[in-house]
Amino acid sequence: MELRTPEVLAWGLFAAALLAAAVLWRELRGRGATRRPVANSATLTRLPAFRAALRAHRARTAALAGAAALLAGASLLGAARPVDTTVERPQSRSRDIMLCLDVSGSMASYDAELVRTFRRLVADFEGERIGMVIFNGSAATVFPLTDDYDYINEELDGAEQALTGGSVQDAFFAGTFNGWGTSLIGDGLATCVTSFDRADTQRARSVVFATDNEVAGRPLVPLTDAGQLARAKAVRVYGLSPAPDGASRESVEMRDVVEGTGGRFYSMTDRGAIGGIVESVQAQEATVIESASRALRTDSPALPIAAASLAFVGLVVASRRWRS
Amino acid sequence: MATTHLLRVKTALFVHARRPAHSLLEGEYASLFHGRSLDYDDLRGYVPGDEVRDIDWKATARHDAPLVKRYVATRKHHLLLVSDTGRGMAATTPSGEAKQDVAILAAGLVGYLAVRHGDVVGLVRGTAERTATHELRGTEGHLETLLQAIDDATAVTGDQSNPAAQLRWVVRHVRRRMLLLVLADDRDLGPEVEDLLRRLRVQHEVLWLTIEDADPTRIPAGVGAYDVADGYALPAEVRLDPRVQEAYAAERARRVEVTAALLARLGIAHGRLASSEAVVPAVLALLERQRRAR
């Protein structure tokens, strides 16, 4: 245990020593003046009552002195501010995962399963950052990239509830109906791809892109453009579509776009689709960046405070018994 | 010392002179002795305490108050003051005075009566280690010297007290019949003292005055109390504990009773002195008791 202000302790001990010396001096000096000589006090000190009272007196005095010393010592120690120093080498795995969910009605149940899966995975993550963007007519960030796993869990909980028809639906989907139409897939992917921050650092960036790729409106960014944007930013997009691979024009387009970014296309008819996405994401080599180690110094006043409180109670009890 | 010890004795007597104590004391003292000469000296007024057989009835009949005969003392009586001068006597009495002052006042009072009566006064004083003696003389100056000697010898830093030491000296060295006035420390008298007293009272008249000790359980908390024997400071919190006070009061009562019973069994008149104010009445009562005892 280190002390933040050890000089307080030093000064305090010095003051205590001065006080003790002053009391002792006063005691010794003022003695003869007010003392009366008594003869044959042995008849008194021999008495069992006197012996018992003397023992009790000594016990009380010792308790008082001990409590006072402990109180003073603990207070001084507390005043010197003991700190705990922990040396931390923060490791952050530079893997960013953006959940990019199409929240049009047909996709809700798949989204829910995806969210559930990620909620489970979060427990094992260390340093990975997760963000979540939902889109329909327009894209809205549910939560940005973060490694605050408590917060992520909380948000994923809310998302799962909303996606399975829970009570917070309206609030959750707010901001996804602002575009020209619904299911503007290209806008959604573009938003997700641009949601990665720290563009200048080397990080493994993935987008889990769940959509049926059925556009009902006029997107600002076509899906192919969004794919090129992803490739330019070195973001891998893992596609997840309810339709089987190659079953429709939309799914073929989506597969082309997704594979163009280095990601893979999964069909939801495939039972292991979600597991596969997770595996592929995790298989990506995470760049581990070690930050410079730093010392964290936190006040830890619990022990001195507890000791001082105990001593104070002891002091009060002992001095009360004294009077009785 | 500006005032002499004898002056204090006379002052104490004077304070009591409004009451008939002064002459009463002389009467009581005079009656202590058996021997009277047949040489008639003069008459004086009767004072309580005089022997009834000394009343001159014929002279009284011619007068309006009783008169007693006074005789010329043929034999000088010997008063031997036996005083403890150990450090126990340098302690305080319940009134807060030094025990030695009370002892000196009592010794001075009886000594003064003796000198007035024409007797001689001597002194045996000492501690557990050492005993000193002073010769017998019948002058006030000599008495003053004796009182001063007791005062000088008693100190808190002196030797410990042991009342048996002086009594043993008297047993060994004093052959003549004397009136012994023992000024004793307030403590249990052991078998040794009892044995010595048993031998002394056969040969002498013994008067015993105990100078009481201060009660440590009654000394207020603001005033410290320490034992002169070893300097041990009695903690105020302990000695003022009600249970301790009670136990000590019982122990003290027991000691007083045991001492009184012992001295009564030996036929020795005994008095206790708690302050210098009590000296005159206590000595009066002591002399009275001694006269009655015979």
Interface residues (C-beta under 8 A of the other chain):
Chain A: R31 T34 R35 R36 P37 V38 A39 N40 S41 A42 T43 L44 T45 L47 P48 A49 F50 A52 A53 L54 H57 R60 W322
Chain B: R87 G88 M89 A90 A91 T92 G96 K99 V156 S161 D185 D186 R187 D188 D213 A214 P216 T217 I219 G222 V223 G224 A225 Y226 D227 V228 A229 Y232 A233 L234 P235 E237 V238 R239 D241 R243 V244 E246 A247 Y248 E251 R252 R255
